[in-house]
Amino acid sequence: MRDPSYHDAVTCAICEDTGWKTITVDGVSRVARCECWQQQFSQSLLKNARIPRRYAHCELSNFEIHTDTQRAAHQKAVRLVEQFPVVEKGLLFYGDAGVGKTHLAVALMREAIIRKSARAVFYEVRELLKLVRDTYRDSTETSELEILKPVLEAELLVLDDLGLEKKSEWVDETIGLVINTRYSERRLTVITTNLQDVESTEPGSFIFQLGLRTRSRLKEMCEWMRIDSVDARDVGRYPTPEDIEHWQKTSPASPKNRRGSSLPPKASSQAKAQLRKRENDGRADLKWPGGRAGSR
Ligand SMILES: [Zn+2]
């Protein structure tokens, strides 16, 4: 006997699940891909994009903007998606933890996939290095190239948290290979990092962690956007001025409490003067950048 739900098995009323629909162009009947096919295609691209579950909710429309740098970075992300795939430069978001760098990177990637069918892939840098390293074990059948190929060739690559990896010659070489290949093939790369863009070789700086050469490559292939804000993880998603004030007083991440400032003495005293001025104003300012004030 025939399954009574048989007639429900066809899910698309437009194409009856063939994936093709008939359209009329200049009075001539032609076939085109049905929306359902496009949707399924986007879904499979999304599945292959390796977006971690904890970032699954990240969209451009739900990115929270509290500061000017967040607004500027968001605008760049929106623009990149609009222009994709004809985009001159990728983006590099840098700034402290919790300002939304990864949110933006994931969101623009997801939208490029859904709207433009981008072949995109997300990798947290330390995880990528671990996967490559794991291929050196005798027991594994995956080759280094199998891991690296999609990273080198993706139309859009997101490298998350560059600069947290422990330095070694091998790490330098592997990251250098990825950056250099994508640079010379002119492939679009979006990077997030906590590294600091200072003209010195101190730990935590681009030059110390990546070297001058890779840094200058990144300058050429990406537009650098600093993002700062008070840390949403510290003050909650919708902080009140009292929350911000409390955070400024107590958090070790607050510039007030930060030890070993990387600012030159002059910039540092400027920053302090600014902070004092704001305190005297007697109100917390949501636009107050979370760090390195006065270094612009
Ligand atoms: Zn259909």
Residues whose N, C-alpha, C, O or C-beta is under 5 A from the ligand:
A	BS01	ZN	C12 I14 C15 D17 G19 C34 E35 C36 W37
